[in-house]
C-alpha cells in the first residue's frame, strides 16, 4: 500500500477510536483532543504526499 494511503487510513482510524473512547468515557479530555488534532495532521500530510 502506498504511504499516503496508509497515512490517511491511520488518521481516520485515530479519529474513530478517539470518538469511541470519548463516548465510552462520556467526556472529552485534552488527550482525546490532541489525538484528533494529530489525526487531522496525519490526513493532511497524506493528502499533501498524494498531490506531490
N, C-alpha and C positions, 0 to 999 in steps of 0.2 A: 504494500500500500504506500502511496506517495506520502511524503512528510506533511504536506499541507492538509491533506485529508485527515491524517491521524491527529494533527493539531486541532482541527475543527471538532472531530469526534470527542476528543478528550475534554475540550471546553464545554461541549454540550452535556457530556456525562457529568462533569463537575457541577454545572448549574442544576441539573436534575437531582443529583444527590444532595446538594445544599438545600434545595426546596423541600425534598422529602424529609431531611433532618430537621428543618425548621418547623414543618408541620408536626412531626412527631414530638418535638420539644414544646410546641405551641409558643415559641418565642424566637425572635431573630437576634442573634448575638453579633458582636463585632467580627467574630471568626467566620460566620456564615457570609457576612457582607464582604469580607476580604476574599473568600473563596469565589464568590460570584464575580468580583472585580477581576481576579486573576483569570477566571474562565473567559471573561469577555476579552481580556488582553490576548489570551491564547487563541481565541477565534479570530480576532483582528490580525494577529501575526500570520495565522494560517491563510487568511484571505489575501494578505499582502504578498505572501510567498507564491500563491496561486497566480496572481496578476503580474508577477515579476518575470 
